[in-house]
Amino acid sequence: MSMNNEDKKLGMNKDISRRDFINGVGIALGSSAFGSTALSKTNSAQDEFGYYPPKLMGMRGSHPGSFEVAHLIRDGAKFETADIDEEYDLVVVGAGISGLSAAYFYKNNVNKDAKILILDNHDDFGGHAKRNEFTYKGEKLIGFGGTMFISAPSTYPEIAKNLINDIGIDVNNFYSHFDQNLYSSFDLKRGVFFDRERFGNDYLAVGDQFDKKMLSECPISETAKKDLIRLYESDKYYLPNMPESDYYNFLNNMSYETYLKDYVKVNDEVIAMMVSSARGVWAVNIDAFPAASAWVYGYPGFKALYDYYGDYGESDPNIFHFPDGNASIARLLVRKMIPASASGRTMQDIVTSTFNYNELDRNDNNIRIRLSSTALRVRHQGNDLNAKVDVSYYRDGKVYRVEAKKCIMACYNAIIPRLCPEMPELQKNALKNCIRAPLVYTNVLLKNWKSFVKLGVRRVDMSGFLHHNVRLDYPISMGDYKFSSDPSKPVIIHLQSVPGEYGNPSARQQFLAGQRQLLTTPFDEFERSIRDQLTRLLSPGGFDASEDILGITVNRWPHGYAYGYDPETDQVAFDVDSWPTEKRHWKTASKKFGNISIASTDSASNAMSEAAIVEADRAVRDIK
């Protein structure tokens, strides 16, 4: 990688991992892969001593080696079959929370002695519930690279509540584990960064709400300042006169950007500030986000309509968070099913538990997890839908085949028609309308967080950059793991990016553009952008990118949040509760097909962990 003086100033020459790799093991995708067969499973990377994916830095999430075979399948590549290698009662395709939950439910509710194999294309289990670890001077720091919260657990469906209780999670413990007063004790607030490219000069505005004091020195016009305050504070009614019953349909036929421009009539500078405001949760810019969804989910500009849609607030605070996010749910599930895989017995000790990946795929396990294994073909033997199911998969340059009495597809639903081409056309078309949004969760290890304290911020929104927000990690201490409450100590900061094509009003097209961008952006480009962004934000607080950045892990998810899609209207089901019943294609998509059933968040058009658990339970009940 060529280095200029600016790169060196940013620390691009520092010795941190910036290479795309998969645990030191190359992947063979040449012509030899298509003709390879195998009669038995051979040892793979996960069986080697010291195999531990959470410690890897560089490009993670959909890491190199995890998606190439699936893309070949998508593009019509054919793989030779292999002889039957092993036999199971159940094979689960996908080791995310839904796939792990499906195995757990099958063992507990169908057959306690069942032989179960779980396959996953990634080098780690958990799916989007991804754990990242850093070590500095002997101290371990843990971050989340995907699903982050047990969100509003009091509202969880009973099946999800019961599962998290069964694996040892008492959500009430988080009230003592999550330090809700740490950042306020340093008087840290939210901030908005105005970038010089759009606003003339770089400026950080600090404050938890837009008011005259916060905006006084901002590089925007007085008109924009007044409009911004009005947008957030005014209870003015901006819609044409119409019955209350027409509000939703009227707003659903325009974007949030159109509503702000044409009805609230805010200045273009305000639009520039608001462009990415929906990206963190919904993975689109405001020009592709329906105004009705913005209203339903409490975005500014709708105060006059609050009474018509009810309270936007959640019943629980956002404190139900493990240091690695919901990766600890996955780890607890695995420890419950394969006790030898991890030490400890509680939700507290899972955080620092010694985890042994060599135990996941042992011959003497009733439940086995096989990583770096991409499913190629899933079909009933012969034409009998009551027959056993053959599952072929690709691993380490070879094709393997196992036999199962039942199979649960807990993977990205849109690939299933390629794996199961015998399915009815109606179901295959429905599966293709389960789409995913791209997103990036990046963790950066800093030597200290004194610059945040000096600047008075805990989180900053930065819509003009590759990563659109930067925040200090959530202050969680559990068991032997202690959060860095001293600003002079190392800390993980979290950056979020949702790539997309502003100016394209189709949410699906923004998703596709973002996916292409993610898969063609190398790690060093992410790194250079991160270093530049943090320098511009934090250097007034004494930050030096060359000295203070100790590690970077970019969790790239081209297929992240799951949504239903209607090709006739080109609309994405952001607001599932108001989505027309006849357009809920995910219901048709998730129907049982013989001895094959379908799970994952795609089956609910809902990316939340509780949906993954509920769909796993439904998939098990479908085929038990």
ZALOMAR-354921 format. One record per atom (N, C-alpha, C): residue in one letter; x, y, z. Coordinates in steps of 0.2 Angstrom, whole numbers, plus 2048, in hexadecimal, padded with zeros to 3 digits. Example, Ala and Ser with C-alpha at 12.3 -4.5 7.8 and 13.67 -1.06 7.14 Angstrom:
% ZALOMAR-354921
A8427E4827A83E7EA827A8427F0827S8407F5823S8447FB824S840800827
END
This chain:
% ZALOMAR-354921
M8047FA800M800800800M804806800S80380B7FBS8088117FBS806815800M80B819803M80A81E808M80C824806N808829807N80A830807N80B83380EN80D83980EN80F83D814N80883D819E80383F815E7FC83F819E7FA83881CD7FB833818D7FA82C81BD7FE82B821K80482D821K80982B826K80783082CK80483682BK80283A830K7FC837834L7F8834830L7F2830833L7F382A836G7FA827835G7FB821838G7FA81B834M7F981C82DM7F8816829M7FE811829N80481482BN80A81082BN80B80C832K80680C836K80780983DK80580283CD8087FE841D8077F7840D8017F4843I7FB7F583FI7F57F1841I7F37ED83BS7EF7E983CS7ED7E4837S7E87E8832R7EA7E882CR7E67EB827R7E67E7820R7E67E0822R7E67DB81CR7E07D781CD7DD7D6816D7D77D2816D7D97CB817F7D77C781CF7D97C081DF7D47BC820I7D47B6820I7D07B1823I7D47AD828N7D67AF82DN7D97AB832N7DF7A8830G7E37AB82BG7E97A8828G7E87A3823V7E27A1822V7E079B81DV7DE79E817G7E179C811G7DE79F80BG7D879B809I7D479E804I7CF79A801I7D07997FAA7CE7937F8A7CF7907F1A7C97917EDL7C87957E8L7C27967E4L7C47957DDG7C97917DBG7CB7907D4G7C678A7D2S7C87887CCS7C47837C8S7C477D7CCS7C977B7D0S7CA7757D4S7C57757D9A7C277A7DBA7BD77A7E0A7B77777DEF7B57777D8F7AF7757D5F7AF76D7D4G7B576A7D3G7B57637D2G7B775F7D8S7B87637DES7BB75F7E4S7B575C7E8T7B67567EAT7B17527EET7B57507F4A7B274E7F9A7B574B7FFA7B0746802L7B3741805L7AF73C808L7AE73D810S7B3741813S7B274281AS7B574981CK7B374B821K7B5752823K7BC752826T7C0756823T7C7757825T7C875D82AN7CD75D82EN7CE762833N7CF76982FS7CC76E832S7CC77582FS7CF77A834A7CF780832A7D2785836A7CF78583DQ7C878483EQ7C5785844Q7C877F849D7CB77A846D7CD77584AD7D477684DE7D777B84AE7DE77C84CE7DF77F853F7E477E856F7E678185DF7E678985CG7E378C860G7E3794860G7DE79785CY7DA793858Y7D5796854Y7D079B858Y7D07A1856Y7CC7A685AY7CA7AC856P7C57AC852P7C37B184EP7C27B8851P7BF7B8857P7BE7BF85AP7C47C485AK7CA7C185BK7D07C585CK7D27C8855L7CF7C684FL7D27C8849L7D07CF848M7D47D3845M7D37DA843M7D37DA83BG7D27E1839G7D27E1832G7CB7E182FM7C97DE82AM7C37DD827M7BF7D782AR7BA7D882ER7B67D3831R7AF7D382EG7AA7D0832G7A37D0830G7A37CB82AS7A17CD824S7A17C981ES7A97C981CH7AD7C681FH7B47C681DH7B67C2817P7BB7C3814P7BE7C080EP7BD7B8810G7BA7B480BG7BA7AD80CG7B37AB80FS7AF7B0811S7A87AE813S7A27AF80EF7A47B3809F79E7B4804F79F7B27FDE7A67B17FBE7A77AF7F4E7A47A97F1V7A37A47F5V7A079E7F2V79879F7F1A7957A37F6A78E7A57F5A78D7A97EFH7927AE7EEH7917B27E8H7927AD7E1L7967A87E2L7967A47DCL7907A07DBI78D79E7E0I78679B7E0I78179F7DDR7817A57E0R77C7AB7DDR77D7AB7D5D7837AB7D3D7857AC7CCD7847A67C8G7827A17CBG78079B7C7G7867957C7A78B7967CBA7907917CBA78D78A7CDK7907857CAK78E77E7CCK79477A7CFF7927777D5F7977737D8F79576B7D8E79B7677D7E7997607D7E79775E7DET7937587DET7917567E4T7967517E7A79574F7EEA79974B7F1A7957457F4D7997407F6D79573A7FAD79373D801I78E739803I78C73B80AI79273A80FD79373F813D79873F818D79673D81FE790740821E78E73F828E786740828E78373D82DE77C73D82EE77A741834Y775745834Y772749839Y76B74983AD76874A840D76174B840D75F75283EL76375783FL76275D83CL76876183AV768764834V76D768832V76A76F832V76E774835V76C77B835V77177F830V76E78382BV773787827V77278E82AG77879082DG778797830G779796838A77F79983AA780799841A77F79F845G77B7A4842G7797AA846G7747A884BI7727AD84EI76D7AC854I7677A8852S7647A984CS75F7A584AS76179D849G76679C846G768795845G76A79284CL76E795850L770792856L76979185BS76579685AS75E79585ES75A78F85BA75A78E855A757788852A75A782854A760781855A76377B857A76277A85FY762780862Y76077F869Y75977D86AF754780867F74D77E867F74C777865Y74F775860Y74E76E85DY751769863K75676A866K75976686BK754766871N75276B873N74E76C879N746769878N74476B872N73C76A871N73B76486DV740761869V73E75C864V742756866N748756866N74C750868N75375286BK753750872K758752876K75F74F874D75E749871D76474586FD766746867A76374B864A76474C85DA76B74E85BK76D74B856K77374D853K77275384EI77575884FI77475F84CI77B761849L77B764843L780767840L77E76E83EI782773840I78177A83EI78777C83AL78577E834L78A78182FL78A78882ED78F78B82DD79079382CD795794828N794799823N79979B81EN79F7A0821H79D7A3827H7A27A782AH7A77A382FD7AD7A6831D7B27A3835D7B07A383CD7AA7A683ED7A87A6845D7A17A5845F79E7A384AF7977A284BF7947A984EG78D7AA84DG78A7B0850G7877B484BG7887B3844G7867B783FG7877BE840H7827C3840H7837CA841H7857CC848A7847C784DA7867C8854A78D7C6854K7917CB853K7997CA852K79D7CD858R7A17CA85AR7A67CC860R7AD7CE85DN7AF7D485FN7B67D685DN7BA7D7864E7C07D4864E7C47D5869E7CB7D9867F7CD7DD86CF7D47E086BF7D87DE872T7DE7DE871T7E27DD877T7E87E3877Y7E87E687CY7EE7EB87DY7F17EB884K7F77EA884K7FB7EA88AK7F87E488FG7F67DF88CG7F37D9890G7EC7DA892E7E97E0890E7E27E1892E7DD7DF88CK7D87DC88DK7D37DA888K7CE7DF887L7CC7E2881L7C77E6881L7C27E387BI7BB7E387DI7B67E0879I7B17E4876G7B07E486FG7AB7E886CG7A67E4868F7A17E7866F79C7E3862F79D7E585AG79C7E0856G79D7E184FG7967E184BG7917E084FG78A7DF84BG7857E0850T7807DC851T77A7DD855T77C7DF85CM77A7E485FM77C7E7865M7787E786BF7717E786AF76D7E7870F7687E1871I7677E0877I7607DC879I75B7E2879S7587E4874S7547EA874S74D7E9877A74C7ED87CA7457ED87FA7437E6881P7477E3885P7457DB887P73F7DA88AS73C7DF88DS7357DE890S7307DD88BT7317DF885T72C7DE87FT72E7D887BY7337D487DY7357CE879Y72F7C9879P72E7C6874P7297C0874P72B7BB879E7267B787BE7287B2881E72D7AD87FI72D7AB879I7327A6877I7397A9877A73A7AF875A7417B3876A7427B487DK73E7B6881K73F7B7888K7417B188BN73E7AB88AN7407A588DN7467A388BL7487A4884L74F7A1882L7547A5886I7547AC886I75A7AF889I75A7AE891N7547AC894N7547AA89BN7577A389BD75679F897D758798897D760798896I76379C892I76A79C892I76E7A0897G76A7A389CG76D7A68A1G76D7AE8A2I7697B189DI7697B889DI7637BB8A1D7657BF8A6D7607C38AAD7617CA8A8V75D7CD8A5V75E7D48A2V75E7D98A8N75B7D78ADN75B7DC8B3N7637DD8B5N7677D98B4N76E7D98B6N7717DF8B2F76F7E18ACF7727E68A8F7717ED8ACY76D7EE8B0Y76C7F48B4Y7727F68B8S7757F08BAS77C7F18BES7827F18BAH7817EE8B4H7877ED8B0H7887F38ABF7837F68A9F7837FC8A5F7848028A9D7898068A8D78A80C8ACD7878128A9Q7818138ABQ77D8188A7Q77F81F8A9N7848208AEN7868278B0N78D8298AEL7908248ABL7988258AAL79982B8A5Y79682B8A0Y79783189BY79483789DS78E8378A1S78C83D8A3S7908408A9S79483C8ADS79883E8B2S79E8428AFF79F8418A9F7A48458A5F7A184B8A1D79B84B8A2D79785089ED797850896L797849894L79884888DL79184888AK79184B884K78A84B881K78B849879R786849876R78684786FR78884D86BG78A84C865G78D852861G78B851859V78C856856V78B85684EV79185984BF794855846F79A858843F79885B83CF79986183BF798865835F79F864831D79F86182BD7A5860827D7A6866822R7AC867821R7AE86D81DR7AC86C816E7AB866813E7AA86580CE7A386780BR79E867810R79786980ER796870812F799871817F79787781BF79C87C81CG7A287B818G7A7881818G7AD88081DN7AC87D823N7B187B827N7AF87682CD7B487382FD7B286D834D7B087183AY7AB86E83DY7A8871844Y7A586C848L7A686B84EL7A3866852L79E86A857A797869856A79286C85AA790866860V791869866V79086486CV78986686FG785860870G77F861874G77A85C873D77685A878D771854877D76B856873Q76A85D872Q76485F86EQ76686586AF763866864F76486C860F761872864D765877866D76287D869D767883866K765889868K76988F866K77088F868K77188C86FK77888C871K77C88786DM77988186CM77D87C868M77F87E861L77A88285EL77B884857L77E88A856S78088E85BS78289585AS788896856E78D891856E793892852E79388E84CC78E88A84BC78E885845C78E88983FP79288683AP793889833P78D88882FI787889831I78188982DI77D89082ES779891829S775898829S77089882FE76E89E831E76A8A0836E76389C834T76189C82ET75B89982CT75B89282DA76188E82CA76288782DA761886835K76488A839K764889840K75D889843K75988E840K75288F842K74E889840D74F88783AD74C881837D74D87B83BL75487A83DL756874841L752874848I75287984BI74E879851I747878850R74487B84BR73D87A84AR73C873848L740870844L73F869843L73E864849Y74286684EY743861854Y73D863859E73C86A859E73886C85FE73186E85DS72F870857S729873856S72486D855D71E86F858D71886B857D71386D852K71687184DK712873847K70F86D843Y70986E840Y70686983CY70886A835Y70C866831Y70F86782BY70B864825L706860826L70385C821L6FD86081EP6FB85F818P6F4862816P6EF85F81AN6E986381AN6E386181EN6E185A81BM6E0855820M6DE84F81EM6DB84B824P6D7846823P6D6842829P6DC83E82CE6DC83D832E6E183A836E6E3833833S6DD830830S6DE82982ES6E2829827D6E382F824D6E782F81ED6EE83181FY6F0833825Y6F7835826Y6FC830824Y6FB829826Y700825824Y70182481DN6FC822819N6FD821812N6FF82780EF6FD82D811F70083380DF70883480EL70A833815L711833816L71582D813N712827812N71582280FN717822808N714827805N7158287FEN71A82D7FCM71E82F801M723834800M729832805S72F834803S735833807S73583880DY739836812Y73A83B818Y73D841815E742841810E74584780EE74084B80AT73B849807T73684D803T732850809Y73084C80EY72C84F813Y72F855816L736855818L73A85A81BL73A860816K73B85F810K73C86480BK735868809D730864807D72A866805D72586880AY725865810Y720866814Y72386A81BV72886781EV72B86B823V72F871821K73187181AK735876817K73B87881AV73F87481CV74687581FV74B87781AN75087B81CN75587D818N759877815D75C87880FD76087380CD766871811E769875815E76E874819E76C86F81FV76586F821V76386A825V762864822I76086481CI75F85D818I76685A818A76B85E817A77285B817A77485881DM77285B823M773858829M76F85282BM769851828M76584C829M766846825V76A84781FV76A84181AV76B83A81DS76F83A822S771833824S76D83182BS76883582DS765834833S76182D834A75F82A82EA75C82482EA76081E82DR76781F82BR76B81A829R76D81582FG76E818835G77081483AG76B80E83CV76580F83BV76080A83DV75D807837W75C80B832W75880882CW75C807826A76380A826A768808821A76680C81AV76381181AV761815814V76281C816N763821811N763828812N75C82A812I75B830814I754832815I75083380ED753833808D750834802D74D82D800A74E827804A74B821802A74881E808F74782280DF743820814F73C823814P73781F814P730822814P72F827819A72B82C818A72A83181DA72582E822A721829820A71D825825A72182282AS72681E828S72A81B82DS72E820831A73082582EA73382A833A72E82D838W72882E836W72382F83BW72282A840V72182483EV72081E843V72681D848Y72C81E846Y73281D84AY73482384DG73182984DG73282E851G73883384FY739834848Y73D839845Y73A840846P73F845846P73C84B847P73884E842G733852843G72F85683EG72885383FF72684F844F71F84C844F71C84D84BK71E85284FK71C853856K714854856A711858851A70A859850A70685284FL70A84D84DL70684784CL708841851Y70B843856Y70D83E85BY70783B85ED70283E860D6FC83B863D6F883685FY6FA836858Y6F6832854Y6FA82B853Y70082B855Y703824854Y70682285BG705825860G707822867G70E824869D71082186ED716823871D71C82086DY72182386CY727820868Y72C81D86DG72B81F873G73181C878G730815879E73681287AE73780B87CE73580A884S733804885S73180388CS738802891D73D80088DD7437FF891D74980388FP74E805893P754809891P75880488DN75C808889N761804884N767802888I7677FE88DI76D7FC891I76E7F4891F76A7F088DF76B7E988DF7707E7888H7767E888AH77B7E7885H7817E4888F7837DE885F78A7DB887F78F7DF884P7957DF886P79B7E2883P79C7E087CD79A7DA87AD79B7D8873D7947D886FG78F7DC872G7887DC86FG7857D5870N7817D386BN77D7CD86CN7827C786AA7887C8869A78D7C2868A78D7BE86ES78B7C1874S78B7BD87AS7857B887AI7807BA877I77A7B6877I77C7B0873A77F7B186DA7827AB869A7877A786DR78B7AA871R7907A6875R78C7A287AL7877A587DL7847A1883L78079B880L77D79C87AL77A797876L77E791875V784793872V78978E870V78C78A877R78D78E87CR78F78B882R78A786885K784788884K77E784887K77E77D883M77F77E87CM77E778878M785774878I78A777879I791773878I79577687FP793773884P79677688BP79E77688BA7A1772887A7A8772887A7AB777883S7A777B880S7AA78087BS7AC78787FA7A9787885A7AB78E889A7AB78C890S7AF790894S7AF78F89BS7A979489EG7A87938A4G7A37978A8G79C7958A8R7977988ABR7907968ACR78B79C8ACT78E7A28ACT7897A88ADT7897AD8A7M7857B18A7M7857B68A2M78B7BB8A3Q78D7BC8A9Q7937C08AAQ7997BD8A8D79A7B78A9D7A17B48A7D7A17B28A0I79C7B289CI79C7B1895I7A07B6891V7A07BC894V7A47C2891V7AB7C0891T7AE7BD896T7B57BC896T7B77B4896S7B27B0894S7B37A9894S7B87A788FT7BC7A2891T7C079F88CT7BC79B887F7BD79D881F7B979987CF7BD795877N7BB78F877N7BF78A873N7BC78886DY7BE78A867Y7BA789861Y7BC78285FN7C177F861N7C3778860N7BE773862E7B9775867E7B4771869E7AE771865L7AD775860L7A777685DL7A5771858D7AA76D856D7A8768850D7AB761852R7AB75F858R7AD75985AR7A9753858N7AB74D856N7A7748854N7A374585AD7A5746860D7A1744866D79B749868N79B74F865N796754866N78F752863N78A752866N783752863N78275885FI78475D861I78376485DI78A76685BR78A767855R791769852R79077084EI79577484EI79577A84AI79B77A846R79A77A83FR79F77A83AR79F781837L7A5784838L7A678B835L7A978B82ES7A979182BS7AC791824S7AA78C81FS7A378B820S7A078581CS79A789819T79A78A812T79578D80ET79078880BA78A78880DA78578380AA785784802L78577F7FFL78477F7F7L77D77D7F5R77B7777F8R7757747F5R7717717FBV76A7727FBV76676F800V76076C7FDR7607657FDR75A7627F9R75875C7FCH75175A7FBH74F7547FEH75274E7F9Q7537487FCQ7557427F8Q74F7407F4G7507407EDG74B73F7E8G7467447E8N7407437E6N73A7487E6N7367487ECD7377447F1D7337437F6D7347487FCL72F74D7FDL730752802L73074F809N72F74980AN72F746811N736742811A73A74380CA74173F80CA746743810K74C740812K751743815K754749810V75874D813V75A753810V76275280FD764753809D76C754808D76E75B808V77375C80CV77676380CV77D76380AS77F766804S786767802S78976D804Y78F76D806Y792774808Y799774806Y79C77A805Y7A377B803Y7A777D809R7AD77A809R7B277B80FR7B977A80DD7BD77F80ED7C477D80CD7C677A806G7C277D800G7C377B7FAG7C07747F8K7BC7717FCK7B976B7FBK7B176B7FCV7AE7677F9V7A77667F9V7A57607FEY7A1761803Y79F75C807Y79775B807R795755809R78D754809R78B75080FV786753813V78474F818V77C74E817E77A74981BE77274781BE76F749821A76974C821A76574E826A75E74C826K75B74A82CK75474982CK75074F82BK75375582DK74F75B82DK75576182BC753766829C75776C827C754772829I75777782CI75577E82DI75A78282AM757787825M75B78C822M75A792826A76079482AA76079A82EA76579E82BC76579F825C76A7A3821C7667A981EY76A7AD81AY7677B2816Y7627AF811N75C7B1812N7577AD80EN7577AE807A75A7B3804A75A7B47FDA75E7AF7F9I7637AC7FDI7677A77F9I7647A07F9I75E79F7FDI75B7997FDI7597967F7P75679A7F2P7537977ECP7597947E8R75F7977E9R7657947E5R76778D7E8L76678D7EFL7687867F2L7627817F2C75C7837F1C75677F7F1C7527807EBP75577F7E5P7517817DFP74B77D7DDE74A7787E1E7437747E0E73D7777E4M73E77C7E8M7397807EBM7347837E6P72E7837E8P7297877E3P72B78E7E1E7297907DBE72B7967D9E72979C7DDL72379B7E0L7207A07E4L7247A17EAQ72679C7EDQ72A79D7F3Q73179F7F1K73479D7ECK73B7A07EAK73A7A77E9N7357A97E5N7357B17E4N7347B57EAA7307B27EFA72F7B57F6A7367B57F9L73A7B07F9L7407B07FCL7457B57F9K7447B67F3K7497BB7F0K7477C27F2N7417C37F4N73F7CA7F7N7407CB7FEC7447C7801C7477C8808C74E7CB807I74E7D1808I7557D5806I7587D780CR75F7D980BR7637DB811R7667E2810A7677E6815A76A7EC814A7717EC816P7767F0813P77D7EF815P77E7F481BL7837F281FL7857F6824L78C7F4826V7907F982AV7967F882CV7977FA834Y7997F6838Y79A7F783FY7A27F7840T7A57FC841T7AC7FD842T7AE7FE849N7B37FA84CN7B67FB852N7BD7FE852V7BF803855V7C5806856V7C880685DL7CD80385EL7D0803865L7D5809865L7D380E86AL7D781486BL7DB813872K7E1817872K7E5816878K7E281987EN7DD81E87DN7DA821882N7D482587FW7CF828883W7CA82C881W7C9833884K7CF835885K7D083C888K7CD841883S7CE84087DS7CC845878S7C4846878F7C1840879F7B984187AF7B7845880V7BB844885V7B984888BV7BB84F88AK7C1851887K7C2858886K7BD85B881L7BB85887CL7B685A878L7AF85A87AG7AE856880G7A7856883G7A285287FV7A484C87BV7A0848878V7A0841879R79B83D878R79B836879R799833872R79583786ER793834868R79383A863V79583985DV79583F858V79283C851D78D83F84FD78A83E848D78E842843M79083E83DM794841839M79283F832S78D84282FS78A83F829S78E840823G793844823G79784581DG79D84081CF79D83B820F7A3836820F7A182F81EL7A682B81DL7A482481BL7A1821821H7A3822827H79F82082DH79B826830H795825831H79182B832H79082C83AN79282883EN79382A845N798827849V79B82A84EV7A0828852V79E828859R79F82385DR79D823864R7A281F869L7A282186FL7A581D874L7A1817875D7A5811876D7A180B877D79D80B87DY79880787EY793807883Y79780488AP79680888FP79A807896P797801899I7997FB897I7977F589AI79D7F189ES79B7EF8A4S7A07EB8A8S79C7E58ABM79F7DF8A9M79C7D98ABM7A17D48ADG7A07D18B3G7A47CC8B6G7AB7CF8B6D7B07CC8B3D7B77CE8B3D7B97D38AEY7B47D58AAY7B57DA8A5Y7B37E18A7K7B87E58A7K7B67EC8AAK7B77F18A4F7B27F68A3F7B27FB89EF7B78008A0S7BA80389BS7BF80989DS7BC80F89FS7BB8108A6S7B88168A8S7BD81B8A9D7C381A8A8D7C881F8A9D7CA8228A2P7C98288A0P7CA82B899P7D282A897S7D682989BS7DD82889AS7DF821897K7DA81C898K7DB815897K7D8813890P7DA80E88DP7D780C886P7D080B886V7CD80C880V7C680B87FV7C5809878I7BF806877I7BD805870I7B880A86EI7B880D868I7B3811866I7B080E860H7AA80F85FH7A680C85AH7A3811854L7A580F84EL7A3813848L79E80F844Q799812841Q79480F83DQ793812836S79380E831S79281082BS78D80C827V78880F823V78480C81FV78580F818P78880C814P78980F80DP78380E809G782813805G77C814800G77C8197FCE7788197F7E77881E7F1E7738247F2Y7758297F6Y77182F7F7Y76F8317F0G7688337EFG7668357E8G7628307E5N76282A7E7N75E8247E4N7598237E9P7528247E7P74D8247ECP74B81D7EDS74E8187EAS74C8117EBS75080E7F1A74D80C7F7A7518097FCA7558037FAR7527FF7F6R7557F87F4R75B7FA7F0Q75B7FF7EBQ7608017E7Q7668047ECQ7648087F1Q76980A7F5Q76D8047F9F7697FF7FBF76C7F97FEF7717F67F9L76F7F57F3L7737F27EEL7797F67ECA7797FC7ECA77E8017EBA7838007F1G7808007F7G7857FF7FDG7887F97FDQ7857F37FBQ7887ED7FBQ78E7EC7F6R78D7EF7F0R7927F07EBR7987F47EEQ7977F97F2Q79C7FD7F4Q7A07FA7FAL79C7F67FEL7A07F2804L7A47ED801L7A27E97FCL7A67E47F9L7AC7E67F5T7AC7EC7F3T7B27EF7EFT7B67F47F3T7B57F57F9T7B97FA7FDT7BE7F6801P7C47F6800P7C97F3804P7CA7F680BF7CD7F280FF7CE7F4816F7D27FA817D7D77FB813D7DB801814D7D7808812E7D280780EE7CE80D80CE7CA80F812F7C7809816F7C380B81CF7C880E821E7CE80B822E7D380D827E7D5815826R7D681681FR7D881D81ER7D2822820S7CC82081ES7C682481FS7C5825827I7C682082AI7C5820832I7CA824835R7D1824833R7D6828836R7D582F834D7D383182ED7D183882CD7CB83A830Q7C6837831Q7C0839834Q7C183A83CL7C583583FL7C6836846L7CB83C847T7D083D843T7D4843843T7D084A843R7CC84A83ER7C885083DR7C3851843L7C184C846L7BC84D84CL7C084E852L7C584A854L7C884A85AL7CE84D85BS7D284F856S7D8853857S7D885985BP7D285D85BP7D286385FP7D2861867G7D185A868G7D185886FG7D7854871G7DC85586CG7E385286EG7E484B86AF7E0849866F7E0842863F7E584285ED7E983D85DD7EE83C858D7ED835855A7EB83584FA7E982E84CA7EF82A84BS7F582C84AS7FB828849S7FD825850E7FB828856E7FD82585CE7F8822860D7F282485FD7EC822863D7E881D861I7E881B85AI7E5815858I7E980F858L7E680A85CL7EA80485DL7E77FE859G7E17FE857G7DE7F9853G7D87FB850I7D77F884AI7D07F9846I7CD7F2844T7C77F1845T7C37EC842T7BD7EE83FV7BD7ED838V7B77EF834V7B27E9833N7AD7E9836N7A87E4835N7A37E682FR7A47E382AR7A17E4823R79B7DF823W7957E2822W78F7DE821W78B7E081BP78D7DE815P7897DF80FP7827DD80FH7817D8813H77A7D6814H7787D681BG7767DC81EG7757DD825G76E7DC827Y76B7E2828Y7647E282BY75F7DF825A75A7DB828A7567D7824A74F7DB823Y74D7DB81DY7467DE81BY7437DB816G73C7DB816G7387D9811G7387DE80BY7367DC805Y7367E1800Y7317DF7FBD72D7E47F8D7287E37F3D72A7E67EDP72C7E17E8P72E7E47E1P7297E87DDE7237E77DFE71E7EB7DBE71E7F27DCT71F7F47E3T71F7FB7E4T7277FD7E6D72B7F97E6D7327FA7E7D7337FD7EEQ72F7FB7F3Q72F7FD7FAQ7327F87FEV7357FA804V7387F6809V7347F680FA7337F0812A72F7F0818A7327F381EF7337F981FF7367FC825F7317FC82AD72B7FD829D7267FD82ED7217F782DV7247F1830V7217EB82FV7197EB831D7187EE837D7117EE83AD70C7F1835S70E7F6831S7097F982CS70A7F6825W70E7F1824W70F7EE81EW7097EA81CP7077EB815P7017E7813P7027DF814T6FD7DC817T6FD7D5818T6FF7D1812E6FC7D380CE6FD7CF806E7047D1803K7087D5806K70E7D7803K7147D4808R7127D080DR7177CE812R71A7C780FH71E7C880AH7217C3806H7257BE80AW7277C1810W72C7BC814W7277B7818K7217B8818K71D7B281BK71C7AC816T71C7AE80FT71C7A880AT7237A580AA7287AA80AA72F7A780AA7317A280FS72E7A3815S73079F81BS72C79981CK728797817K724791818K72878B818K72678681BK72A77F81BK72A77C814F72F779812F73077680CF73276F80DG72D76A80EG72F76380FG732763816N738760816N73C76081DN74176581DI74076B81AI74477181AI74077681CS74277A822S73E780824S743786824I74078C825I744792824I74479682AA74979982CA74A79D832A74D7A4830S7507A7835S7547AD835S74F7B4835T7527B9836T74F7C0836T74B7C1830D74E7BF82AD74A7C0824D7437BD824S7427B8828S73B7B5828S7367B982CA7397BF82FA7347C3833A7357CA830S7397CC82BS73A7D3829S73C7D782FN7407D4833N7427D883AN7497D583CA74D7DA83CA7547D883DA7567D7845M7517D8849M7537D7850M7547D0852S7587CF858S75A7C985AS7547C585DE74F7C8860E7497C4862E7457C185CA7457C5856A7427C2850A7467BC84EA74C7BC84EA7507B684CA74E7B0850I74D7B1857I74C7AC85BI7457A985AV7407AE859V7397AC858V7397A8851E73C7AA84CE73C7A6846E73F7A0846A74479F84AA74779984CA74379484FD73F796854D73A792857D735790852R73279484ER72D793849R73078E844A73678E842A73978A83DA739783840V73B782846V73C77C849V73577884AR73077C84CR72977A84DR726777846D72877B841D72677983AD728772838I72E77083AI730769838I73176483DK72F765843K731760848K72C75A847
END
